Amino acid sequence: MTNDHVGESARERRKLGEDLEVGRLGLGAMQLPGPGVWGPPVDHEEALGVLRTARDLGVTHIDSSDAYGPHVSNDLIREALHPYPPDLVISTKVGVIRDQSKAFVAADRPQQLRDQAEANLRRLGLNELDLVYLRVGGDGLLAPGPTPFIEAWGALSNLKTEGLIRHLGLSGVTHGQLTEALLEGPVVAVQNRYHLLDRSSADVLHTCEELDIAFVPYFPLSAGILKPELDTSQLPPGVGPTDRQKRSLDTIAHRHDASRAQIALAWLLHLAPNILAIPGTSSVSHVKENIDATHVLLANEEVQELTCIG
């Protein structure tokens, strides 16, 4: 293979706003609670180990939400890492809660947003939240709430003005919603679904890249459907990777002595310099594997091959 690499940008850090800086590979906390993102973890000590191992290996960005558990991921973060190192950035989301059926449901009225922000502060043991995303239903995974988008965005902006929040972001937004929000004030990060098998937010990613807004893809590992051991025949039609995608992934992974997950993460980090990956896991061994993806340097043609098979 050629030595003409895209570069070592996967190991670089990037700014969130003017005053925060994070490594490009962080940790998503969604998988730390129990099955279905509900209740305590299956292995409490392992969950704490994931957080502490990630920190020991240089992770400076943890993404959470008080809806995870609910409350569980924030409690674990505080137990594992408080008092927090000065370079650790914890992001969270509001606009969504869990109902009695364990579903994620929109909760975007101004008072609900305030209550959620204050709950995140209490659980994490903070006086100010570094980065808060307004979770909306633009990506189809969350039914939109009753509050008009720009009204909810304005309510969150008020909490920033009051000093509860340092920076604002958006999650699950359409290109139109991002454009609308930018007319009202700065957006430092957008967290939308985007991975090797789903490029539906490509227009949002491109705008974020043009405007130097961090783009934080959630489900960066395709929610686990790239695992070689997964029986994709049990998945709905069109959900799992095609044979061609599997072959390309496995060929490139073999070339780099890496796993499919590491190649999928490396592809994201090479795709655009504003991408911050936040793979989640409940396993210490997997968090180590994910962090090692920053050492996988893909050649230009490999990035192009993976991009073309999406």
Backbone bond lengths (Angstrom), bond angles and torsions (degrees), N, CA, C in turn:
res aa  C-N    CA-C-N  psi(-1)  N-CA   C-N-CA  omega(-1)  CA-C   N-CA-C  phi
1 M - - - 1.463 - - 1.515 110.62 -
2 T 1.314 115.75 159.12 1.457 121.12 -178.20 1.518 111.56 -76.19
3 N 1.309 115.75 158.91 1.464 120.83 175.12 1.524 111.86 -95.01
4 D 1.339 115.39 7.64 1.463 119.89 -178.43 1.530 108.88 -80.35
5 H 1.323 115.93 80.48 1.452 120.73 -177.10 1.522 111.03 -84.57
6 V 1.323 114.01 156.83 1.453 119.72 174.23 1.518 110.31 -61.36
7 G 1.313 117.12 -28.28 1.462 120.52 -179.99 1.502 110.64 132.43
8 E 1.293 116.36 179.07 1.454 120.86 -178.07 1.521 111.21 -102.10
9 S 1.348 115.54 31.54 1.460 119.53 -177.54 1.521 112.42 -64.13
10 A 1.347 117.43 -21.85 1.458 119.58 179.22 1.522 111.52 -61.37
11 R 1.320 117.44 -25.04 1.469 120.73 -178.06 1.524 112.12 -95.71
12 E 1.310 116.59 -2.50 1.458 119.89 -178.00 1.522 110.97 -78.40
13 R 1.320 115.26 169.67 1.453 122.21 172.79 1.516 107.74 -109.67
14 R 1.321 116.13 161.36 1.459 117.81 175.94 1.518 109.63 -143.43
15 K 1.305 114.77 158.09 1.459 121.59 -176.74 1.517 111.36 -80.97
16 L 1.326 115.22 145.71 1.450 123.95 165.99 1.519 105.57 -115.80
17 G 1.326 115.79 104.56 1.447 118.17 -170.11 1.511 109.71 71.56
18 E 1.322 116.45 -158.87 1.469 120.51 -177.28 1.527 112.87 -93.68
19 D 1.349 116.86 -12.23 1.462 117.80 -169.23 1.522 115.07 -124.60
20 L 1.332 118.11 -2.36 1.461 120.50 178.59 1.520 109.50 -118.65
21 E 1.328 115.77 148.18 1.462 121.18 179.08 1.518 108.25 -141.21
22 V 1.328 116.08 134.89 1.468 120.27 -178.06 1.520 110.01 -134.95
23 G 1.329 115.52 158.00 1.444 120.51 170.01 1.521 109.64 -70.65
24 R 1.321 116.30 156.34 1.460 119.27 -173.87 1.526 113.03 -76.62
25 L 1.317 118.11 -14.99 1.457 119.89 174.07 1.516 109.01 -117.60
26 G 1.320 114.76 117.75 1.454 120.91 -179.42 1.517 111.34 -114.41
27 L 1.315 116.37 -152.69 1.460 122.22 -177.27 1.521 109.08 -135.73
28 G 1.321 116.53 127.25 1.453 121.12 171.16 1.528 109.83 -90.46
29 A 1.331 116.07 135.43 1.473 120.49 -174.13 1.520 113.56 -95.15
30 M 1.322 118.29 5.42 1.464 120.69 -172.93 1.521 113.09 -64.47
31 Q 1.329 118.00 -29.53 1.461 120.02 -177.32 1.527 113.86 -90.01
32 L 1.314 117.52 2.78 1.462 119.49 -179.54 1.525 113.91 -73.80
33 P 1.349 119.82 -36.93 1.468 118.52 175.29 1.521 111.88 -68.02
34 G 1.327 115.78 -173.21 1.455 120.94 -178.17 1.521 113.11 -72.81
35 P 1.324 117.12 -176.62 1.466 121.69 -179.13 1.523 111.97 -54.12
36 G 1.338 115.27 139.68 1.454 119.38 -177.30 1.511 113.35 72.91
37 V 1.339 116.78 17.40 1.475 122.15 -178.14 1.530 109.51 57.45
38 W 1.328 114.99 40.43 1.471 120.24 -175.26 1.529 109.65 -136.65
39 G 1.339 115.16 132.67 1.447 120.35 174.74 1.518 113.00 76.63
40 P 1.326 116.11 -176.95 1.466 121.12 -176.17 1.519 111.71 -68.25
41 P 1.331 116.40 158.60 1.464 119.50 179.16 1.521 111.50 -65.24
42 V 1.320 115.80 155.00 1.467 120.87 176.26 1.519 110.19 -60.79
43 D 1.342 115.52 -38.25 1.465 121.57 179.93 1.528 107.51 -131.19
44 H 1.318 116.00 101.76 1.458 120.96 -175.18 1.525 111.98 -59.70
45 E 1.326 116.79 -46.02 1.464 120.12 -177.46 1.527 111.32 -66.91
46 E 1.325 116.86 -35.38 1.466 119.77 177.32 1.533 110.17 -65.06
47 A 1.323 116.99 -40.58 1.465 120.81 178.50 1.527 110.87 -61.74
48 L 1.331 116.25 -44.20 1.464 119.57 175.99 1.528 109.90 -63.35
49 G 1.326 116.55 -37.68 1.456 120.67 179.48 1.517 112.61 -63.84
50 V 1.331 116.99 -36.74 1.469 120.30 176.73 1.524 109.94 -58.50
51 L 1.319 116.73 -48.78 1.459 121.28 -178.56 1.531 111.58 -64.61
52 R 1.305 116.43 -45.24 1.476 119.52 -177.65 1.528 111.38 -70.36
53 T 1.326 116.94 -36.59 1.466 119.75 177.79 1.518 110.65 -66.49
54 A 1.328 116.12 -43.41 1.460 119.48 178.20 1.522 110.42 -58.64
55 R 1.300 115.91 -43.70 1.466 119.76 179.50 1.528 110.91 -65.67
56 D 1.331 116.96 -44.44 1.470 120.74 -179.99 1.527 111.94 -61.00
57 L 1.331 116.43 -29.55 1.463 121.14 -179.20 1.530 112.87 -91.78
58 G 1.321 115.90 10.64 1.456 119.89 170.77 1.503 117.14 99.53
59 V 1.345 118.93 5.64 1.458 120.13 178.07 1.525 109.97 -67.49
60 T 1.328 115.99 131.37 1.469 121.19 -178.95 1.529 112.57 -120.62
61 H 1.320 116.97 8.17 1.465 121.32 -176.95 1.518 108.85 -137.41
62 I 1.328 116.75 115.95 1.455 122.64 176.64 1.517 108.72 -120.02
63 D 1.316 116.19 129.30 1.459 121.62 -178.80 1.523 109.81 -107.20
64 S 1.321 116.49 128.32 1.453 121.15 -174.57 1.522 110.55 -140.99
65 S 1.321 115.69 -173.55 1.459 123.68 172.21 1.513 107.52 -167.47
66 D 1.312 116.79 145.47 1.465 119.33 177.62 1.524 111.18 -70.59
67 A 1.349 116.61 -12.69 1.470 120.29 176.20 1.520 111.82 -76.51
68 Y 1.324 118.27 -13.56 1.457 121.37 -179.86 1.518 109.46 -80.16
69 G 1.307 115.99 100.93 1.461 120.78 179.30 1.523 114.08 133.38
70 P 1.309 121.50 -55.76 1.464 126.26 -13.05 1.531 111.17 -66.78
71 H 1.302 115.36 160.10 1.470 126.96 177.27 1.530 113.84 75.04
72 V 1.329 118.01 -18.04 1.466 120.85 -169.15 1.522 112.01 -65.12
73 S 1.337 117.56 -48.34 1.467 118.20 -175.25 1.521 111.20 -63.43
74 N 1.331 117.53 -39.83 1.463 119.66 178.84 1.526 111.58 -65.46
75 D 1.334 116.40 -40.05 1.465 119.79 177.78 1.530 111.19 -62.59
76 L 1.331 116.21 -40.53 1.462 120.16 179.38 1.522 111.55 -66.41
77 I 1.319 116.70 -41.29 1.468 120.46 178.46 1.525 110.10 -59.67
78 R 1.313 115.87 -45.13 1.466 119.01 -179.62 1.527 111.20 -65.51
79 E 1.332 116.39 -43.61 1.465 119.51 -179.75 1.522 111.81 -62.52
80 A 1.322 116.32 -39.54 1.464 120.37 -174.69 1.521 113.03 -79.02
81 L 1.332 117.47 -34.62 1.471 119.00 -164.60 1.530 115.79 -125.69
82 H 1.317 118.47 -9.44 1.474 120.14 -179.22 1.529 110.08 -79.85
83 P 1.332 118.99 136.68 1.474 129.24 0.30 1.529 111.22 -70.13
84 Y 1.310 115.73 137.30 1.460 120.97 -170.76 1.521 112.44 -75.21
85 P 1.333 116.59 142.48 1.462 119.73 173.07 1.530 109.53 -61.58
86 P 1.327 117.59 148.18 1.464 119.67 -175.08 1.525 114.33 -63.76
87 D 1.340 117.68 -21.43 1.464 119.19 -178.10 1.528 113.05 -94.97
88 L 1.333 118.07 3.11 1.460 120.76 -178.59 1.526 110.24 -84.06
89 V 1.326 116.29 127.64 1.461 123.17 176.78 1.526 108.01 -109.18
90 I 1.322 115.94 123.54 1.461 121.21 177.11 1.526 108.03 -111.51
91 S 1.310 116.44 118.81 1.462 120.76 176.11 1.520 109.02 -102.83
92 T 1.322 115.92 154.97 1.454 120.40 -179.57 1.521 109.14 -147.12
93 K 1.328 115.83 175.01 1.462 120.78 -177.02 1.513 110.19 -129.98
94 V 1.328 115.76 145.13 1.455 122.28 171.99 1.528 107.72 -129.82
95 G 1.325 115.28 169.45 1.466 119.67 -176.23 1.513 112.25 100.52
96 V 1.346 116.49 0.12 1.459 121.08 -179.84 1.523 109.52 -145.41
97 I 1.334 116.52 139.27 1.460 122.84 176.54 1.533 107.63 -134.02
98 R 1.328 117.10 178.25 1.473 122.38 176.12 1.524 108.93 -106.43
99 D 1.323 115.64 138.13 1.453 118.56 176.60 1.528 110.02 -98.26
100 Q 1.346 116.88 -174.94 1.464 120.52 -174.39 1.522 112.32 -67.53
101 S 1.319 117.40 -20.46 1.462 120.32 177.33 1.526 111.72 -88.24
102 K 1.336 117.07 5.55 1.467 124.91 179.64 1.533 112.88 76.28
103 A 1.328 116.80 8.56 1.463 120.43 179.42 1.524 110.43 -77.98
104 F 1.345 115.94 154.45 1.456 121.64 170.52 1.523 107.54 -84.70
105 V 1.322 116.91 123.46 1.464 120.59 -178.83 1.527 109.32 -129.18
106 A 1.315 115.34 149.53 1.466 120.64 -179.78 1.520 110.82 -67.10
107 A 1.332 115.45 141.79 1.466 122.90 176.22 1.517 106.32 -148.02
108 D 1.333 116.56 82.37 1.463 120.32 -167.67 1.518 114.91 -120.69
109 R 1.349 116.90 16.07 1.463 117.63 173.32 1.533 108.39 -69.57
110 P 1.344 118.08 151.66 1.470 119.67 -176.14 1.520 114.41 -51.52
111 Q 1.339 117.77 -43.17 1.461 119.10 -179.56 1.515 111.42 -68.63
112 Q 1.323 117.31 -34.84 1.461 120.55 176.91 1.521 111.19 -64.65
113 L 1.324 116.61 -40.44 1.465 120.27 178.44 1.520 110.86 -64.36
114 R 1.316 116.47 -41.02 1.470 120.20 176.96 1.526 110.59 -62.95
115 D 1.333 116.27 -46.07 1.467 120.11 -179.18 1.531 110.64 -59.84
116 Q 1.323 116.79 -41.93 1.462 120.38 -179.23 1.530 111.61 -67.98
117 A 1.320 116.63 -41.19 1.466 119.54 177.87 1.523 110.52 -61.96
118 E 1.325 116.38 -43.77 1.461 119.69 -179.78 1.522 111.42 -67.65
119 A 1.337 117.93 -34.15 1.467 120.78 176.51 1.526 110.79 -65.34
120 N 1.319 117.18 -41.12 1.457 120.78 176.45 1.523 111.05 -61.97
121 L 1.315 117.50 -42.41 1.458 121.26 178.00 1.525 111.53 -60.06
122 R 1.337 115.91 -46.73 1.470 120.04 -178.60 1.515 111.11 -64.13
123 R 1.313 117.31 -48.96 1.457 121.35 -175.16 1.526 111.61 -64.74
124 L 1.325 115.98 -39.67 1.460 119.84 -178.41 1.520 112.86 -82.69
125 G 1.336 117.14 -14.98 1.453 120.19 -179.32 1.518 112.40 73.54
126 L 1.326 116.10 42.53 1.456 121.81 -177.55 1.525 111.02 -120.26
127 N 1.318 115.44 156.91 1.457 121.07 173.03 1.526 111.81 -96.51
128 E 1.335 115.97 -18.71 1.453 121.91 179.47 1.523 107.96 -148.98
129 L 1.328 116.10 138.73 1.458 121.51 177.98 1.524 109.35 -89.29
130 D 1.337 116.91 130.47 1.466 120.80 -176.28 1.523 112.33 -62.38
131 L 1.319 116.07 -49.54 1.463 121.71 -175.10 1.517 108.39 -148.45
132 V 1.325 115.96 125.94 1.461 121.23 179.15 1.523 109.06 -123.52
133 Y 1.339 115.63 124.75 1.452 121.80 175.42 1.526 110.11 -92.09
134 L 1.320 116.65 138.80 1.456 121.04 167.17 1.522 106.94 -87.40
135 R 1.330 116.54 113.22 1.469 121.41 -179.92 1.523 108.50 -85.16
136 V 1.318 116.37 121.66 1.461 121.23 -179.96 1.530 108.75 -125.10
137 G 1.322 116.27 179.13 1.457 120.48 -173.13 1.508 115.57 -100.54
138 G 1.321 117.52 25.07 1.457 119.88 -176.34 1.506 114.81 -67.78
139 D 1.334 118.36 -20.56 1.462 120.63 -176.95 1.516 113.10 -97.07
140 G 1.313 117.40 4.05 1.453 120.69 175.65 1.510 115.59 84.20
141 L 1.323 119.25 -4.74 1.464 121.44 -179.42 1.528 112.91 -91.79
142 L 1.313 116.73 -8.93 1.458 121.66 179.79 1.516 107.47 -137.42
143 A 1.328 116.43 125.78 1.460 119.30 177.40 1.527 109.10 -64.37
144 P 1.336 118.57 131.76 1.469 120.34 -177.90 1.525 111.90 -56.84
145 G 1.322 116.01 146.40 1.450 121.40 178.22 1.515 112.26 -81.21
146 P 1.329 117.40 178.15 1.461 121.14 -175.84 1.525 114.25 -77.03
147 T 1.331 116.96 -16.72 1.462 120.23 -175.01 1.526 110.29 -87.66
148 P 1.335 117.79 131.38 1.470 119.06 174.67 1.522 110.50 -54.24
149 F 1.325 116.07 140.55 1.456 121.40 -173.04 1.526 112.56 -50.79
150 I 1.312 117.41 -50.35 1.460 119.75 -173.11 1.527 110.86 -69.55
151 E 1.337 116.78 -26.33 1.472 119.59 176.28 1.527 110.45 -69.94
152 A 1.328 116.32 -42.87 1.468 120.06 177.04 1.522 110.58 -64.13
153 W 1.323 116.45 -41.00 1.466 120.60 178.41 1.530 110.70 -62.22
154 G 1.319 116.88 -39.59 1.464 120.69 177.77 1.518 111.95 -65.88
155 A 1.336 117.22 -37.44 1.466 120.66 178.43 1.520 110.56 -64.70
156 L 1.332 116.54 -39.69 1.468 119.73 178.22 1.530 110.41 -68.43
157 S 1.310 116.40 -37.58 1.465 120.52 177.40 1.520 110.86 -61.44
158 N 1.324 116.80 -35.12 1.466 120.20 177.67 1.527 111.22 -63.74
159 L 1.321 117.00 -36.95 1.463 120.06 177.86 1.524 111.04 -67.03
160 K 1.320 116.15 -32.63 1.462 120.04 174.44 1.527 110.19 -66.08
161 T 1.313 116.36 -43.40 1.457 120.61 179.02 1.531 111.14 -61.36
162 E 1.331 116.50 -34.86 1.459 121.18 179.68 1.524 113.02 -74.97
163 G 1.329 117.59 -12.36 1.460 120.66 178.74 1.510 115.26 95.75
164 L 1.340 118.30 6.62 1.456 120.16 177.39 1.525 111.30 -76.89
165 I 1.330 115.96 -26.23 1.466 122.35 -173.74 1.524 108.74 -130.91
166 R 1.341 116.05 138.10 1.464 119.96 178.52 1.528 111.90 -87.39
167 H 1.336 116.66 -46.88 1.465 120.82 -177.64 1.521 110.11 -135.90
168 L 1.344 115.41 152.13 1.455 121.71 -177.89 1.521 111.16 -113.42
169 G 1.335 114.93 144.52 1.448 121.41 174.81 1.517 110.20 -137.79
170 L 1.324 116.45 175.50 1.455 123.55 -179.76 1.522 109.30 -128.00
171 S 1.319 116.52 146.13 1.465 120.62 179.34 1.521 109.87 -135.91
172 G 1.338 115.09 133.77 1.456 120.23 178.72 1.513 113.50 72.63
173 V 1.329 117.22 33.66 1.465 120.20 -174.20 1.524 112.14 -100.29
174 T 1.316 114.38 154.74 1.450 121.28 170.22 1.524 109.31 -83.30
175 H 1.316 115.52 168.19 1.462 119.77 176.71 1.534 110.23 -61.41
176 G 1.326 116.55 -39.23 1.461 120.05 179.22 1.513 112.81 -63.95
177 Q 1.325 117.44 -40.37 1.466 120.37 178.42 1.518 111.28 -66.41
178 L 1.320 117.32 -39.19 1.464 119.95 176.30 1.523 110.43 -61.20
179 T 1.310 116.49 -45.64 1.468 120.69 179.58 1.519 110.85 -60.82
180 E 1.322 116.29 -42.21 1.457 121.26 -179.89 1.526 111.11 -63.89
181 A 1.322 116.72 -43.38 1.470 120.36 -179.36 1.522 111.29 -65.02
182 L 1.319 117.39 -38.80 1.465 121.23 -177.77 1.522 112.02 -64.78
183 L 1.319 117.31 -23.88 1.458 120.22 176.73 1.522 111.58 -70.52
184 E 1.350 115.78 -20.52 1.462 120.86 -177.93 1.519 113.37 -96.19
185 G 1.337 117.18 -23.91 1.460 119.52 -177.92 1.505 111.44 168.11
186 P 1.338 117.27 178.66 1.466 121.25 -175.18 1.525 113.30 -70.79
187 V 1.314 114.51 146.23 1.464 124.13 172.10 1.524 105.43 -122.95
188 V 1.332 118.17 119.11 1.469 119.12 -176.54 1.520 112.59 -91.92
189 A 1.351 117.62 -18.25 1.465 119.64 -178.20 1.519 109.75 -156.20
190 V 1.333 114.93 147.93 1.463 122.38 173.71 1.521 108.00 -125.38
191 Q 1.340 115.48 129.44 1.467 120.66 179.65 1.530 108.77 -115.79
192 N 1.330 115.49 102.30 1.454 122.06 -179.94 1.516 110.18 -124.45
193 R 1.322 116.18 161.09 1.466 120.48 175.83 1.526 109.21 -68.77
194 Y 1.335 115.89 126.87 1.465 120.84 179.36 1.512 108.05 -165.65
195 H 1.324 115.32 125.79 1.457 119.57 177.24 1.515 108.62 -159.46
196 L 1.299 116.07 -175.32 1.465 121.63 -173.67 1.521 112.25 -56.24
197 L 1.322 117.56 -32.05 1.458 121.40 -176.17 1.522 113.60 -102.47
198 D 1.310 118.30 0.28 1.467 121.52 -177.97 1.522 109.49 -143.56
199 R 1.323 116.64 107.15 1.467 121.98 -179.28 1.535 111.47 -111.35
200 S 1.324 117.02 24.69 1.462 120.46 -173.31 1.524 113.31 -63.14
201 S 1.327 117.43 -20.21 1.475 120.41 178.73 1.520 112.00 -99.98
202 A 1.335 117.48 25.99 1.464 120.43 -177.32 1.519 112.01 -60.43
203 D 1.345 117.25 -38.22 1.464 118.98 -179.53 1.524 111.60 -66.67
204 V 1.333 116.20 -35.68 1.465 120.15 177.41 1.528 110.01 -68.47
205 L 1.333 116.56 -43.30 1.465 120.44 177.68 1.525 110.85 -58.53
206 H 1.309 117.85 -45.82 1.464 120.90 -177.08 1.524 111.38 -63.38
207 T 1.331 116.99 -41.00 1.466 119.83 177.82 1.524 110.72 -65.94
208 C 1.324 116.80 -41.58 1.463 119.89 177.83 1.530 110.53 -61.23
209 E 1.323 116.81 -40.61 1.457 119.65 178.97 1.520 110.78 -64.26
210 E 1.330 117.09 -42.33 1.465 121.00 179.97 1.528 111.66 -63.15
211 L 1.343 116.27 -35.88 1.463 121.24 -175.84 1.529 112.63 -97.06
212 D 1.338 117.07 4.39 1.459 122.74 -179.27 1.527 112.16 58.80
213 I 1.332 115.47 42.23 1.462 122.82 173.56 1.526 107.60 -99.14
214 A 1.311 117.71 133.38 1.466 120.30 178.46 1.528 109.80 -62.05
215 F 1.327 116.62 134.70 1.455 122.30 175.56 1.528 107.05 -113.27
216 V 1.338 115.46 120.82 1.467 121.66 -172.81 1.528 108.47 -117.01
217 P 1.329 118.35 94.02 1.466 119.71 -177.26 1.519 111.99 -70.75
218 Y 1.340 115.72 125.91 1.461 116.29 172.68 1.526 109.05 -92.15
219 F 1.317 116.13 159.32 1.465 123.25 -167.22 1.534 110.21 54.79
220 P 1.338 119.24 48.03 1.466 120.06 -176.83 1.521 113.09 -63.82
221 L 1.337 116.69 -19.04 1.466 120.69 177.83 1.526 111.18 -105.74
222 S 1.328 115.64 28.68 1.471 121.58 175.02 1.522 111.96 59.05
223 A 1.338 115.88 33.35 1.469 121.89 178.53 1.526 112.19 53.95
224 G 1.337 116.12 33.25 1.457 121.27 173.72 1.514 115.53 89.05
225 I 1.342 119.12 -3.51 1.470 119.02 -174.70 1.529 112.88 -79.77
226 L 1.343 117.68 -0.30 1.459 120.01 174.17 1.523 112.55 -89.10
227 K 1.323 117.45 -6.55 1.463 119.99 -176.82 1.527 110.34 -61.01
228 P 1.335 118.15 130.63 1.470 120.22 179.85 1.522 113.02 -59.06
229 E 1.342 116.42 -32.18 1.461 119.69 -175.69 1.526 112.88 -80.08
230 L 1.335 117.70 -7.69 1.458 120.92 -178.21 1.529 110.30 -75.18
231 D 1.312 116.75 132.41 1.462 121.84 176.56 1.528 108.51 -81.95
232 T 1.337 115.93 93.60 1.468 120.02 -175.44 1.526 112.47 -70.50
233 S 1.336 117.56 -11.57 1.468 119.03 177.89 1.525 111.43 -67.65
234 Q 1.319 116.20 -18.10 1.461 120.52 179.17 1.528 112.96 -87.82
235 L 1.326 117.00 -5.04 1.455 120.98 -179.47 1.524 110.50 -84.81
236 P 1.342 117.55 156.24 1.467 119.83 175.48 1.524 110.57 -60.39
237 P 1.330 118.45 152.47 1.470 121.40 179.89 1.530 111.78 -54.91
238 G 1.328 115.38 133.96 1.462 120.41 176.95 1.502 115.62 83.72
239 V 1.336 118.07 -1.14 1.468 120.65 -176.90 1.521 111.61 -88.18
240 G 1.312 117.99 -45.86 1.453 120.93 -176.22 1.510 112.76 -81.91
241 P 1.339 116.67 172.22 1.462 120.65 178.72 1.526 111.39 -67.95
242 T 1.318 116.45 146.42 1.452 121.14 175.56 1.527 109.38 -76.93
243 D 1.327 115.99 167.79 1.464 119.70 177.86 1.532 110.30 -60.42
244 R 1.326 116.94 -38.32 1.462 120.21 179.39 1.522 110.82 -64.11
245 Q 1.334 117.10 -42.33 1.460 120.63 178.82 1.527 110.82 -64.13
246 K 1.339 116.16 -41.24 1.462 119.70 178.35 1.533 110.90 -61.59
247 R 1.345 115.74 -44.03 1.474 119.44 -178.66 1.520 111.49 -62.98
248 S 1.330 116.25 -44.65 1.465 119.87 179.80 1.516 111.15 -62.81
249 L 1.324 116.15 -45.94 1.466 120.43 179.26 1.519 110.99 -60.85
250 D 1.314 116.24 -47.20 1.462 119.73 -176.12 1.533 111.54 -68.61
251 T 1.326 117.01 -36.67 1.464 119.84 178.40 1.520 111.10 -63.92
252 I 1.326 115.90 -46.96 1.464 120.15 -179.10 1.526 110.39 -69.19
253 A 1.321 116.96 -38.53 1.469 120.41 178.34 1.529 110.28 -62.11
254 H 1.324 117.42 -43.46 1.460 121.11 178.97 1.527 110.80 -62.09
255 R 1.314 116.06 -40.20 1.461 121.09 -179.36 1.522 111.34 -61.25
256 H 1.318 116.92 -34.48 1.469 121.36 -177.14 1.533 112.21 -101.06
257 D 1.332 117.42 5.00 1.464 120.67 -175.54 1.524 109.81 52.52
258 A 1.329 114.93 48.85 1.463 121.68 -175.77 1.520 109.49 -129.58
259 S 1.327 115.57 171.06 1.465 121.02 177.29 1.523 109.81 -92.41
260 R 1.320 116.02 166.57 1.467 120.02 174.57 1.526 110.53 -57.01
261 A 1.330 116.06 -43.28 1.465 119.58 -178.65 1.521 111.12 -61.05
262 Q 1.301 117.35 -42.37 1.469 120.38 179.52 1.521 111.60 -64.09
263 I 1.326 117.43 -38.84 1.466 120.03 178.37 1.521 110.21 -67.81
264 A 1.337 117.49 -40.73 1.466 120.43 179.01 1.524 111.10 -62.80
265 L 1.333 117.09 -39.53 1.462 120.45 177.70 1.528 111.24 -70.44
266 A 1.331 116.34 -43.09 1.460 119.78 179.15 1.524 110.86 -61.35
267 W 1.325 116.52 -38.74 1.475 119.89 177.51 1.531 110.94 -59.39
268 L 1.323 117.11 -45.52 1.460 120.06 178.80 1.531 111.32 -59.98
269 L 1.325 116.21 -46.30 1.461 120.45 -176.48 1.523 112.21 -68.13
270 H 1.330 117.79 -27.22 1.458 121.22 177.34 1.523 112.13 -86.08
271 L 1.324 116.87 -18.88 1.459 120.83 -172.56 1.521 112.41 -66.66
272 A 1.323 117.00 -42.05 1.466 120.98 -178.96 1.523 108.21 -154.67
273 P 1.328 117.85 141.99 1.467 120.55 -174.86 1.518 114.46 -70.88
274 N 1.342 117.31 -14.16 1.462 119.63 -179.08 1.527 112.70 -93.12
275 I 1.341 117.60 2.20 1.467 120.36 -179.63 1.523 110.44 -81.25
276 L 1.335 115.08 130.90 1.468 123.05 172.50 1.522 107.23 -116.86
277 A 1.306 118.34 119.85 1.456 121.36 -178.32 1.527 110.66 -92.67
278 I 1.341 116.43 141.02 1.471 121.05 -179.46 1.536 109.67 -132.50
279 P 1.330 118.24 61.09 1.470 119.01 179.07 1.522 111.19 -61.34
280 G 1.322 115.02 140.21 1.452 119.99 179.01 1.513 111.44 -107.73
281 T 1.318 116.02 155.46 1.453 121.62 178.13 1.519 109.17 -163.93
282 S 1.329 114.84 159.89 1.469 120.01 172.68 1.516 110.79 -111.05
283 S 1.343 116.43 12.35 1.463 121.89 -174.24 1.520 111.34 -121.23
284 V 1.327 116.22 131.21 1.465 120.55 177.76 1.522 110.58 -62.33
285 S 1.323 117.48 -40.91 1.469 119.30 -179.50 1.522 111.10 -64.20
286 H 1.324 117.49 -36.90 1.457 120.16 179.85 1.519 111.84 -71.35
287 V 1.323 117.94 -35.41 1.463 118.41 178.64 1.526 110.14 -65.55
288 K 1.333 116.28 -35.77 1.467 119.35 175.56 1.525 110.76 -64.86
289 E 1.325 116.51 -43.31 1.463 121.22 179.02 1.525 110.91 -61.19
290 N 1.327 116.30 -43.87 1.467 119.80 -179.30 1.526 111.70 -63.39
291 I 1.317 116.53 -42.63 1.465 119.79 -179.12 1.520 110.63 -65.96
292 D 1.319 116.77 -33.62 1.466 120.15 177.90 1.527 112.48 -65.47
293 A 1.327 117.49 -15.58 1.470 120.19 177.81 1.524 112.01 -62.15
294 T 1.324 117.16 -21.60 1.471 119.29 178.66 1.519 111.91 -69.55
295 H 1.324 117.16 -13.19 1.463 120.58 179.15 1.533 112.28 -94.37
296 V 1.330 116.27 -2.01 1.467 120.44 177.94 1.518 108.39 -87.23
297 L 1.323 116.38 113.43 1.464 121.51 179.71 1.523 108.95 -103.83
298 L 1.304 115.66 108.15 1.455 121.29 -179.15 1.519 111.06 -83.46
299 A 1.318 115.59 143.53 1.458 120.60 172.98 1.530 109.00 -76.22
300 N 1.335 114.91 158.97 1.469 119.94 179.75 1.521 111.78 -53.17
301 E 1.332 116.65 -44.81 1.459 119.55 -176.29 1.527 111.49 -68.40
302 E 1.329 117.23 -28.69 1.459 119.82 176.42 1.523 110.96 -70.04
303 V 1.321 116.77 -42.27 1.466 120.70 175.99 1.530 109.75 -59.61
304 Q 1.332 116.09 -44.13 1.455 120.55 -179.72 1.529 111.05 -64.31
305 E 1.322 117.44 -41.94 1.466 120.20 179.34 1.523 111.08 -61.03
306 L 1.332 116.21 -46.38 1.457 119.42 -179.92 1.523 111.06 -66.71
307 T 1.315 117.22 -36.74 1.469 120.45 177.95 1.517 110.80 -64.06
308 C 1.308 117.31 -38.81 1.475 121.69 -175.42 1.525 113.22 -75.56
309 I 1.330 118.02 -18.56 1.458 118.43 -177.67 1.515 112.19 -89.89
310 G 1.330 117.64 -0.85 1.462 120.29 -177.88 1.522 113.13 -69.52
